[in-house]
Amino acid sequence: MEIISTALPCPDCTKTFPDQVTLNIHNRRNHQARSFECFHCNYTTKFKFGLARHMKVHSNFNRSKQVHRRRRNLDAPSLNCPLCSVFHCFERNEMVEHYIQVHDVKVVEKSLEFRNFEEFLQWKRETEVTGSFRFVLKSKYKSLSTKTSWFRCFRDGYFKPKGEGKRRLKMKGSCKTNSVCPCSLRVVTSYDTEAVKVTYVSQHAGHDVDVGMLNLTKEEKFSIAEKLSQSVPFDVILDSIRETLTGPESSRIHLITRKDLFNIKESFRLNVGRLQEDDRTSVDAWVRSVGDHSNVVRFYKPQSVLIPEHPELLEEDFVLILSYDSQIEMLSKFGPQCVCFEGTDGTNLYDFELTTLLVKDGKSLGFPCAFLLSNRSDTVMITHFLTVIKYLLPSPFAPEVLMSDTSEIYYNGWCATMPQPEHWLFCQRHVDEAWRKNLWKMGDANKRSMVYMLLRPAMNEPDENTFLELLEAAMAELAKDSALADFLRYFSCTYGNNVRAWAFCYRKSLGIDSNMLLESMAKVYKYIYLAGKEVYRLDKGIIALLRYVRDKLNGQSDAQTRGKLMPRIIAIRERHDNSLDMDPTIIPSENSWLISSESHAGMYEVTKTGNLCNNCEDRCDDCGTCLHEYRCTCVDSMKSNFCKHIHRIVAYINQMKPTGSSGGVDLTSESASELDQEDDLDNKRETISQPTREPSYDLERARTSVIQTFTALAQSAQNLEEIDLIKKTIAPIPLIMQAGRSGLVSKPIANPNNVNPCANIKNRCTQPKTKIVKRRITPTR
């Protein structure tokens, strides 16, 4: 039997090897063509460790007496002299010797001793602040008894890029000089005695003192991070830092910018709401953490997940429904009066739309009751949203008013899950935005302005007949121009058949102010809780949303507990103060009064409704009445406000009432007799002081004076606008004169001392009623 040999022969010699691995090792050691050569002499070797061993022949431990100096880092660039730009080398000691011998730089070593390392650090910080530079740790070495550390100037060395080169360097460049700065520290710390011995070289070379090259110290960063953790605004932090600058010389802390604050916030991980680096993972983690201690998350479906119980939701749908228990209570309490929907987009990077369900609270302000954050907004999504909310309510309800934008998805979604509302109104802000958006499609700016000026007054017109006339005139004007045919077609299809949804004259009796309900909520959330910026992370937007709800709930509680003065009460008091400056003409009738307007020649009608509220919050303490007892035809009153005309009429009623009637002044017997005596004395004085004249003489003289006054006024007019102003001013005079001849007119109440006629109403109601005295008030002539 023949035996086959498996030995592998070497192709360069006669040796054989049992396997390929052994043959490869043999080839590398004996037949490799590469060799290592010493660049100081002709020595060559096949092994790298052999060259390293040979280099010790050319070196000496005394570096000043070395024959050849090795490059420790073969990849390191050469060091160029910053003082002459001619000399270059690879070793730090060579550059320092060049500074001393050529440029006469005095490099002096100082020996310092400290009791412990903390004392050394204190000295180091003071030295850095004084010299406007920093020491950086270069290397350290530990032995059995000591620890040695080497510190160098922060500008020593060459720039080493760490990124991928996608960004350019800043304008000032790197803080590294690509050379050597002789300033250094050699710190030796003893383990036994804790004493610190320092060899200090204070001389700098190759750079100037530049505060802009410094970094913030750790102490400064910790101080700023502490303020950021307390939610102190950036502007407040920057102002407090810059106020410490007392002289022309500034330190690095005074050059801080908003970018530095963002970097500190990022490095200390102070981003509110960010649980994970990945946004979607962070939202999932937040939902799980909140679900352990709160039920604010009513429904959650992440993307790429299917829920068999809800087949209407697609795999790519994202749905998050948020609502506190307090919000559900507010919806159940105030929802039957008014329900509003507001859609807000652009609050995150994913273009998810935020849908808010609001109600009109007891102060006629918008209050958010539930939030829907989803990737799409259609009837299916709104129906699912309201279905979840429906099971949280004690019982479904039909609101008197449902307000939304011009889209039908909210109305259809509500009717699919809840009882049908009595009225469906468009938010006037959304209507105005839709008009402007479509008007911008026109090329002619003059036509855009003309069409808008035709439609906008019609939308705000309070009278129904006048509104129909304005709308008909506007439609006729649009039909005349063929360039407006597209807009006319759009307006007729979208708004022509449902004028009751957007015209003010059809909603004035409902007391709904869409701007107060919807626009205020959107602005507060965007400009205060999101700082007016587009939040790219979804988790941050959710946290800001819940902060907004928390502050709204706390505001409701504070107002009830601490008696906080609400903005609505402040507005009532301001209107009352404005009514004291009015000098109107008042025409009384049964349960109604006509009062002249200050802005135009018309008159408003104030009617007494008879609704008495005992615990109404919209109450004027000076007048002693509430908003619901009177109603005015002015626009301010139609928006459910306590207008100044009502204040003035209530003041007129209280002053014109006899003291014996309800709400009049109750006087004691002594004060009543004194008032009777004063009245008799005043009447006698008026009779004695006034001379006797013929009535016809006084009438002719007064008539002549009025003619002269109006003639001078007409002659002083300089243009047609002033003539029109005079005509509008005197237009209601014939009506007032006719009413005066019929005995219905009452002139304005004289108030020469600007005394509040309603200031003591509350005191009058608490005075003891011992005797009722009726006083007759003589009208001023």
C-alpha positions in Angstrom: 0.0 0.0 0.0 1.4 3.4 -1.1 1.6 6.1 1.5 0.7 9.6 0.2 2.7 12.5 1.9 0.7 15.6 3.0 3.8 17.8 3.8 3.8 21.3 2.3 7.2 22.3 0.7 8.5 25.9 0.9 8.9 27.3 -2.6 12.0 29.3 -1.7 13.9 26.5 0.1 13.8 22.7 0.6 12.0 22.7 3.9 8.5 21.1 4.3 5.8 21.8 6.8 2.8 19.8 8.0 0.2 22.6 7.5 -0.4 25.9 5.8 -0.2 28.0 9.0 3.3 26.8 9.8 4.4 27.5 6.2 3.1 31.1 6.4 5.0 31.8 9.6 8.1 30.4 8.0 7.7 32.7 4.9 7.2 35.8 7.0 10.2 35.2 9.1 12.7 34.1 6.5 11.6 35.1 3.0 9.8 38.4 3.6 11.0 41.2 1.3 10.1 44.1 3.7 12.8 45.3 6.1 13.1 48.0 8.7 15.9 50.5 8.3 17.4 52.9 10.8 17.4 56.5 9.4 20.5 57.4 11.5 22.7 54.6 10.2 22.7 51.6 7.7 21.2 49.1 10.1 18.4 47.0 8.7 16.2 44.3 10.2 13.2 42.2 9.3 11.5 42.7 12.6 10.0 45.9 14.0 11.0 45.1 17.6 14.6 44.7 16.3 14.6 48.3 15.0 13.1 49.6 18.3 15.9 47.8 20.2 18.5 49.2 17.9 17.3 52.8 18.5 18.3 52.6 22.1 21.9 52.5 20.9 21.4 56.0 19.4 19.7 57.4 22.5 20.5 58.3 26.1 18.4 58.9 29.1 19.9 62.4 29.4 17.9 64.1 26.6 20.3 67.0 26.3 23.0 64.5 25.3 21.0 62.3 23.0 22.7 61.5 19.7 19.4 61.0 17.9 15.9 61.9 19.1 13.0 59.6 18.1 9.6 60.8 16.9 7.2 59.3 19.5 4.2 59.8 17.3 4.8 59.0 13.6 1.4 60.5 12.6 1.9 63.8 14.5 2.5 66.9 12.3 5.5 69.1 12.8 5.4 72.0 15.3 6.1 75.4 13.7 7.5 78.3 15.6 4.7 81.0 15.9 7.3 83.7 16.4 9.5 83.3 13.3 7.5 80.9 11.1 10.8 79.3 9.9 11.8 76.8 12.5 9.9 73.6 12.9 10.4 70.4 14.9 8.6 67.4 16.3 9.5 67.6 20.0 8.2 70.1 22.6 11.7 70.4 24.3 13.3 71.4 21.0 10.7 74.2 20.5 11.2 75.5 24.1 15.0 75.5 23.5 14.4 77.5 20.3 12.3 80.0 22.2 15.2 80.5 24.7 18.1 80.6 22.3 16.6 82.5 19.4 13.7 84.6 20.7 15.1 85.3 24.1 12.0 84.0 25.9 12.7 83.7 29.7 11.5 80.3 30.8 11.9 80.2 34.6 10.8 77.4 36.8 9.3 78.2 40.2 8.9 75.7 43.0 5.7 75.9 45.1 4.4 73.8 48.0 0.9 73.4 49.2 -0.5 71.5 52.3 -3.1 69.6 50.3 -4.6 69.3 46.9 -7.6 71.5 47.6 -5.3 74.4 48.4 -3.5 73.8 45.1 -6.8 73.9 43.2 -7.7 77.2 44.8 -4.3 78.7 43.8 -4.8 77.2 40.3 -8.2 78.8 39.9 -7.0 82.2 41.0 -4.0 82.0 38.7 -6.3 81.2 35.7 -8.7 84.0 36.5 -5.8 86.5 36.8 -4.1 85.5 33.6 -7.2 84.8 31.6 -6.2 81.3 30.6 -6.7 77.7 31.6 -4.5 74.7 32.6 -5.5 71.4 31.0 -4.3 68.0 32.2 -1.9 66.5 29.7 -0.9 63.3 31.5 -0.3 61.7 34.9 1.7 59.0 36.4 1.2 57.0 39.6 3.9 55.3 41.7 3.7 53.6 45.1 4.1 56.8 47.1 3.3 59.7 44.8 1.1 60.8 41.9 2.6 63.1 39.3 0.4 65.2 36.9 1.4 67.4 34.1 -0.7 70.5 33.2 -0.2 72.7 30.2 -1.6 75.9 28.8 -4.9 75.3 27.1 -3.6 76.8 23.8 -0.6 74.4 23.7 -0.6 71.7 21.0 -2.2 71.2 17.6 -5.8 71.0 16.5 -7.3 67.5 16.2 -10.6 67.4 14.4 -13.1 65.0 16.0 -16.0 65.4 13.6 -16.6 64.3 10.0 -15.8 67.7 8.6 -19.4 68.7 7.8 -19.1 72.1 9.5 -16.5 74.8 9.1 -14.5 76.0 12.0 -15.7 79.1 13.8 -14.4 82.5 12.6 -11.8 82.8 15.3 -10.5 79.3 14.6 -9.3 76.7 17.1 -7.9 77.7 20.5 -4.8 75.5 19.7 -1.8 77.4 18.2 -0.4 74.3 16.5 2.8 75.0 18.4 4.2 75.0 21.9 3.4 77.3 24.8 6.0 76.9 27.6 3.6 77.6 30.4 3.1 74.4 32.4 2.7 72.7 35.8 4.3 69.6 37.2 2.3 68.6 40.2 3.6 65.8 42.6 1.2 64.7 45.3 2.3 62.6 48.2 0.0 59.8 49.4 1.4 59.9 52.9 1.5 63.6 53.8 -1.0 64.9 51.1 1.5 67.6 50.5 1.7 69.0 46.9 4.9 70.1 45.2 4.5 72.2 42.1 7.0 73.2 39.4 5.5 76.2 37.7 6.5 77.9 34.4 4.5 81.1 34.1 5.8 82.4 30.7 3.5 82.2 27.7 4.7 82.3 24.1 3.1 82.1 20.7 -0.3 83.6 21.6 -1.9 86.7 23.1 -4.5 86.9 25.9 -7.9 86.3 24.2 -10.9 85.8 26.5 -13.0 84.6 23.5 -10.9 81.5 23.3 -11.7 80.4 26.8 -14.4 77.9 27.9 -16.7 78.3 30.8 -15.5 76.8 34.0 -17.2 73.9 35.7 -18.4 76.1 38.5 -19.9 78.6 36.1 -21.7 75.8 34.2 -23.1 74.3 37.4 -24.4 77.7 38.5 -26.1 78.2 35.2 -27.5 74.6 35.1 -29.0 75.2 38.5 -30.9 78.2 37.2 -32.0 76.3 34.1 -33.3 73.4 36.2 -35.5 75.9 38.1 -37.0 77.0 34.7 -35.5 80.5 34.8 -35.9 82.1 31.4 -32.8 82.5 29.2 -33.2 86.3 29.0 -33.3 86.6 32.8 -30.1 84.5 33.1 -28.3 86.6 30.4 -29.4 89.9 32.0 -28.2 88.8 35.5 -24.8 87.8 34.1 -24.3 91.0 32.1 -25.3 93.2 35.0 -22.1 92.0 36.9 -19.9 93.6 34.3 -18.6 96.8 36.0 -15.6 97.7 34.0 -14.3 97.6 30.4 -12.5 94.3 31.0 -14.8 91.4 30.7 -14.3 87.7 31.5 -15.6 84.7 29.6 -18.8 84.5 31.5 -19.8 88.0 30.2 -19.5 86.7 26.6 -22.1 84.0 27.1 -24.9 83.7 24.5 -28.1 81.8 24.1 -26.2 79.1 22.3 -24.1 78.5 25.4 -27.2 78.1 27.5 -28.7 75.6 25.0 -25.4 73.6 25.1 -25.4 73.6 29.0 -29.0 72.5 29.0 -28.2 69.7 26.6 -25.1 68.6 28.4 -26.8 68.4 31.8 -29.9 66.7 30.3 -32.3 69.3 31.5 -34.7 68.9 28.5 -38.1 68.7 30.1 -40.1 65.8 28.8 -37.3 64.0 27.1 -37.0 60.5 28.5 -35.1 58.9 25.6 -33.1 60.1 22.7 -35.5 58.6 20.2 -38.7 60.6 20.1 -41.1 57.8 19.7 -39.4 55.7 22.3 -39.6 58.6 24.7 -43.4 59.0 24.1 -43.9 55.3 24.8 -41.9 55.6 28.0 -43.8 58.7 29.0 -47.2 57.0 28.5 -46.1 54.0 30.5 -44.8 56.1 33.4 -47.9 58.4 33.5 -50.2 55.4 33.4 -48.8 54.1 36.7 -50.0 57.1 38.7 -52.5 59.0 36.6 -55.3 58.4 34.2 -54.7 61.5 32.0 -54.0 59.2 29.0 -57.4 58.1 27.9 -56.3 56.3 24.7 -53.0 55.6 23.0 -52.1 53.9 19.8 -48.6 54.2 18.4 -47.8 53.9 14.7 -47.1 50.4 13.2 -49.6 48.8 15.6 -53.1 47.5 14.8 -55.8 47.3 17.5 -58.5 44.7 16.6 -61.1 46.5 18.8 -60.8 49.6 16.6 -60.7 48.5 13.0 -61.3 52.1 11.8 -57.7 53.0 12.9 -55.1 52.2 10.3 -51.6 50.8 10.9 -49.9 54.1 10.2 -52.2 56.1 12.5 -51.0 57.8 15.6 -53.6 58.6 18.3 -53.1 60.1 21.7 -56.1 61.3 23.7 -55.4 63.3 26.9 -57.9 64.5 29.5 -57.8 64.9 33.3 -60.8 64.1 35.5 -61.2 67.8 36.3 -61.4 68.5 32.6 -64.2 65.9 32.2 -66.1 67.6 35.0 -65.8 71.0 33.3 -67.1 69.4 30.1 -70.1 67.9 31.8 -70.8 71.1 33.7 -70.5 73.7 30.9 -70.8 71.6 27.8 -74.6 71.9 27.4 -74.2 75.7 26.8 -71.3 75.8 24.3 -68.7 73.3 22.8 -65.8 74.4 20.6 -63.3 72.6 18.5 -59.9 74.1 17.6 -57.3 72.5 15.4 -53.7 73.5 15.8 -51.0 72.2 13.4 -47.2 72.8 13.2 -46.5 72.1 16.9 -44.1 69.2 16.1 -41.8 67.8 13.5 -44.2 65.0 12.4 -47.0 67.5 11.4 -49.3 65.8 13.9 -52.5 67.9 14.4 -53.6 68.9 17.9 -57.4 69.0 18.2 -58.8 70.6 21.3 -62.3 70.3 22.8 -63.2 73.5 24.7 -66.1 74.8 26.6 -67.2 78.3 27.7 -66.7 78.4 31.5 -68.5 80.5 34.1 -66.3 83.5 33.2 -67.1 83.3 29.5 -63.5 82.1 28.8 -62.4 79.1 26.8 -61.4 76.1 28.9 -59.8 73.0 27.3 -61.5 69.8 28.3 -59.8 67.1 26.1 -56.9 66.9 23.5 -56.4 64.7 20.5 -53.0 64.3 18.9 -53.2 62.4 15.7 -51.5 62.1 12.3 -54.7 62.9 10.4 -57.8 64.9 11.1 -61.0 63.6 9.5 -64.5 62.5 10.4 -63.3 59.0 11.4 -60.6 60.3 13.8 -63.0 62.9 15.3 -65.7 60.3 15.8 -63.2 58.0 17.6 -62.1 60.9 19.7 -65.6 61.8 20.8 -66.5 58.1 21.4 -63.7 57.9 23.9 -64.9 61.1 25.6 -68.5 60.0 25.6 -67.8 57.0 27.8 -66.1 59.3 30.3 -69.1 61.6 30.7 -72.0 60.8 33.1 -74.4 61.1 30.2 -74.3 62.5 26.6 -75.6 66.0 26.1 -76.7 68.2 23.2 -75.0 71.6 23.4 -76.8 74.8 22.5 -73.9 75.9 20.4 -71.2 74.0 18.6 -68.4 76.2 17.2 -65.6 75.1 14.9 -63.9 76.1 11.7 -65.6 75.8 8.3 -64.8 72.0 8.0 -67.7 69.6 8.6 -65.6 66.9 10.3 -66.3 68.3 13.8 -70.1 68.6 13.3 -70.4 65.2 11.6 -68.2 63.6 14.3 -70.3 65.1 17.0 -73.6 64.1 15.5 -72.3 60.5 15.0 -71.7 60.1 18.7 -73.6 62.8 20.6 -77.1 64.4 20.4 -77.3 67.0 17.6 -76.5 70.6 18.7 -79.1 73.4 18.4 -76.7 75.8 16.6 -73.6 75.2 14.5 -71.4 78.3 14.2 -68.2 79.1 12.5 -65.4 80.8 14.3 -65.1 84.2 12.8 -61.3 84.1 13.0 -61.2 81.0 10.8 -63.7 82.6 8.4 -61.6 85.7 8.1 -58.4 83.6 7.5 -60.2 81.5 4.8 -61.3 84.7 3.0 -57.8 86.2 3.1 -56.3 82.9 1.9 -58.6 82.8 -1.2 -58.3 86.5 -1.8 -54.5 86.1 -2.1 -55.1 84.1 -5.3 -56.0 87.3 -7.0 -53.2 89.2 -8.7 -54.7 92.6 -8.2 -54.1 94.0 -4.7 -56.7 96.7 -5.1 -59.4 94.2 -5.9 -58.4 92.1 -2.9 -58.8 95.1 -0.7 -62.1 96.1 -2.3 -63.6 92.6 -1.9 -62.4 92.3 1.7 -63.9 95.7 2.6 -67.2 94.6 1.2 -67.5 91.4 3.1 -65.9 92.2 6.5 -68.4 94.9 7.5 -71.2 92.6 6.5 -69.9 89.8 8.8 -69.8 92.2 11.8 -73.1 93.9 11.2 -75.4 93.5 14.2 -78.7 94.2 12.4 -80.2 91.4 10.3 -81.9 93.6 7.7 -78.8 95.7 7.2 -76.7 92.6 6.9 -78.9 91.2 4.1 -78.7 94.5 2.3 -74.9 94.6 2.6 -74.5 91.0 1.5 -76.8 91.5 -1.5 -74.8 94.6 -2.5 -71.5 92.8 -2.1 -72.7 89.9 -4.2 -73.9 92.2 -6.9 -70.6 94.1 -6.9 -68.6 90.8 -7.2 -70.8 89.7 -10.1 -69.9 92.8 -12.1 -66.2 91.9 -12.5 -65.3 88.7 -14.4 -61.9 88.5 -12.6 -63.8 87.8 -9.4 -65.8 85.0 -10.8 -63.7 82.3 -9.1 -64.0 83.9 -5.7 -67.7 84.6 -6.1 -68.2 80.9 -6.9 -66.2 79.9 -3.8 -68.0 82.3 -1.6 -71.5 81.3 -2.8 -70.8 77.6 -2.4 -69.1 77.9 1.0 -70.8 80.8 2.8 -73.8 81.9 0.7 -76.2 79.2 1.9 -75.2 79.2 5.6 -75.0 82.8 6.6 -76.4 82.0 10.0 -73.2 80.1 10.8 -70.8 83.1 10.3 -72.8 86.3 10.4 -72.7 88.2 13.7 -76.3 89.4 13.6 -77.6 85.8 13.9 -75.4 85.0 16.9 -75.6 88.2 18.9 -78.3 86.8 21.2 -76.2 83.7 22.0 -73.4 85.7 23.7 -70.6 83.8 22.0 -67.2 85.5 21.4 -65.2 83.2 19.2 -62.0 85.2 19.6 -62.2 84.9 23.4 -62.9 81.2 23.3 -60.5 79.9 20.6 -57.9 82.5 19.7 -56.7 83.1 23.3 -56.1 79.4 23.9 -54.1 79.0 20.7 -52.0 82.0 21.3 -51.2 81.2 24.9 -50.2 77.6 24.1 -48.0 78.6 21.1 -46.3 81.8 22.4 -46.0 81.1 26.1 -45.8 77.3 26.6 -44.0 76.7 23.3 -42.1 80.0 23.4 -43.4 80.8 19.9 -41.3 78.0 18.3 -42.0 74.9 16.4 -41.3 72.0 18.8 -39.5 69.3 16.9 -39.9 66.7 19.6 -43.4 65.2 20.3 -42.7 64.5 24.0 -41.8 68.2 24.6 -45.1 69.3 23.0 -47.1 66.9 25.2 -45.4 68.1 28.4 -46.1 71.8 27.4 -49.7 70.9 26.8 -50.2 69.3 30.2 -48.4 72.3 31.8 -51.0 74.6 30.1 -53.9 72.5 31.5 -52.3 72.4 35.0 -52.0 76.2 35.1 -55.6 76.6 33.9 -56.8 74.3 36.6 -54.7 76.1 39.2 -55.9 79.4 38.0 -59.5 78.3 38.6 -58.7 77.1 42.1 -56.7 80.3 43.0 -59.5 82.5 41.9 -62.0 80.8 44.2 -59.6 80.2 47.2 -57.7 83.5 47.3 -60.4 85.7 45.8 -58.2 86.6 42.9 -59.4 89.5 40.7 -60.4 88.0 37.4 -59.9 89.8 34.1 -63.6 89.9 33.5 -64.2 91.8 36.8 -61.4 94.2 35.9 -63.1 94.8 32.6 -66.4 95.5 34.3 -64.7 98.1 36.6 -63.0 99.8 33.7 -66.2 100.1 31.8 -67.9 101.6 34.9 -65.1 104.2 35.2 -65.5 105.0 31.5 -69.3 105.5 32.0 -68.6 108.3 34.5 -66.9 110.3 31.8 -69.9 110.0 29.5 -72.2 112.9 28.8 -75.0 111.2 26.8 -78.6 112.1 26.0 -81.0 109.6 27.6 -84.6 109.1 26.4 -86.5 106.9 28.9 -89.5 104.7 28.2 -91.2 101.7 30.0 -88.4 99.2 30.9 -86.1 100.6 28.2 -83.9 103.6 27.7 -82.3 105.2 24.6 -78.8 106.5 25.1 -76.7 108.4 22.5 -73.5 106.9 21.2 -70.2 108.6 21.6 -68.6 107.2 18.4 -71.4 108.0 15.9 -74.8 109.8 15.6 -76.9 106.8 16.4 -78.5 105.7 19.7 -78.5 102.4 21.6 -81.4 100.8 23.5 -80.9 99.5 27.0 -83.6 97.1 28.1 -84.3 95.7 31.5 -84.7 91.9 31.3 -85.9 91.3 34.8 -83.5 88.5 35.4 -82.3 88.7 39.0 -79.1 86.9 39.9 -78.2 86.6 43.6 -74.7 85.0 43.3 -73.7 86.2 39.8 -69.9 86.6 39.3 -70.4 89.2 36.5 -71.5 91.9 38.9 -70.7 95.5 39.3 -70.4 96.3 43.0 -70.6 100.1 42.4 -73.9 99.8 40.4 -75.3 97.1 42.5 -76.5 95.0 39.5 -75.2 92.2 37.4 -74.8 91.6 33.6 -78.0 89.6 33.2 -80.4 92.3 34.5 -79.9 94.6 31.5 -79.2 94.2 27.8 -77.9 96.8 25.3 -78.0 96.8 21.5 -74.3 97.8 21.3 -71.7 95.4 19.9 -69.9 95.2 23.3 -73.0 94.0 25.1 -73.8 91.5 22.3 -70.5 89.9 23.2 -71.8 89.2 26.7 -70.0 92.2 28.2 -71.2 94.6 30.8 -71.0 97.6 28.5 -70.6 101.2 29.6 -74.1 102.2 28.4 -75.6 99.8 30.9 -73.4 101.3 33.7 -74.6 104.8 32.7 -78.3 103.8 32.6 -78.1 102.1 36.0 -76.4 105.3 37.4 -79.2 107.4 35.8 -81.9 105.1 37.3 -80.4 105.2 40.8 -80.0 109.0 40.8 -83.5 109.7 39.3 -85.3 107.3 41.8 -87.2 108.9 44.7 -85.7 107.9 48.0 -88.8 106.2 49.0 -88.7 103.7 46.2 -86.8 100.5 46.2 -83.1 101.0 45.9 -83.4 104.6 46.9 -81.6 106.4 49.8 -82.9 105.7 53.3 -82.4 108.6 55.6 -82.8 109.0 59.3 -85.4 111.5 60.7 -82.7 114.0 61.7 -80.9 113.9 58.4 -84.2 114.1 56.5 -85.4 117.2 58.4 -82.0 118.8 57.7 -82.3 118.1 54.0 -85.8 119.6 53.9 -84.5 122.7 55.5 -81.6 122.9 53.1 -83.9 122.4 50.1 -86.2 125.3 51.3 -83.1 127.5 51.8 -81.7 126.6 48.4 -85.1 127.4 46.7 -85.3 130.8 48.4 -81.7 131.6 47.4 -82.5 130.7 43.7 -85.7 132.8 43.8 -83.9 135.8 45.2 -80.7 135.6 43.0 -82.5 135.0 39.6 -83.8 138.3 38.0 -87.2 138.4 36.4 -87.1 138.2 32.6 -89.7 137.8 29.8 -89.7 134.2 28.5 -89.9 135.5 24.9 -86.8 137.6 25.4 -84.8 134.7 26.8 -85.9 132.4 23.9 -85.0 134.9 21.2 -81.6 135.6 22.8 -80.8 131.8 23.1 -82.0 131.2 19.6 -79.7 133.9 18.2 -76.8 132.5 20.3 -77.3 129.0 18.8 -77.5 130.4 15.3 -74.3 132.3 15.7 -72.5 129.2 17.2 -73.5 126.9 14.3 -72.7 129.5 11.7 -69.2 130.0 13.2 -68.8 126.2 13.3 -69.8 125.7 9.7 -67.5 128.6 8.5 -64.6 127.1 10.4 -64.8 123.7 8.5 -61.8 123.2 6.2 -62.9 120.2 4.2 -65.9 118.0 3.4 -65.0 115.5 6.2 -65.6 118.1 8.8 -68.9 119.1 7.2 -70.0 115.5 7.3 -69.0 115.3 11.0 -71.1 118.3 11.8 -74.1 116.8 9.9 -73.8 113.5 11.8 -73.5 115.3 15.1 -76.7 117.3 14.7 -78.7 114.5 13.0 -80.3 113.2 16.2 -81.3 116.6 17.5 -84.7 116.8 15.7 -85.6 113.4 17.2 -84.6 114.5 20.6 -86.5 117.8 20.4 -89.6 115.9 19.3 -89.3 113.5 22.2 -88.8 116.4 24.5 -92.0 118.0 23.4 -93.8 114.8 24.1 -92.4 114.7 27.7 -90.1 111.7 27.2 -86.6 113.2 27.1 -84.3 113.6 30.0 -81.2 115.5 29.9 -77.8 114.1 31.1 -77.3 114.1 34.8 -75.0 116.8 35.9 -72.0 115.5 37.8 -69.7 118.5 38.2 -67.5 117.0 40.8 -67.1 113.7 38.9 -68.5 111.8 41.9 -69.5 108.2 41.4 -73.3 108.2 41.7 -73.3 104.5 42.5 -70.4 104.4 45.0 -72.6 104.2 48.1 -75.3 101.8 46.9 -74.1 99.0 49.1 -73.9 101.3 52.1 -77.5 102.5 51.5 -78.8 99.0 51.6 -77.3 98.5 55.1 -78.5 101.7 56.8 -81.4 101.5 59.3 -84.8 102.4 57.8 -86.4 104.7 60.3 -88.1 107.2 58.0 -88.6 107.5 54.3 -88.3 111.0 52.8 -89.2 111.6 49.2 -87.1 114.3 47.5 -88.0 115.9 44.3 -85.1 116.4 41.9 -85.4 119.4 39.7 -84.0 118.8 36.3 -81.2 121.2 35.2 -82.1 123.6 32.5 
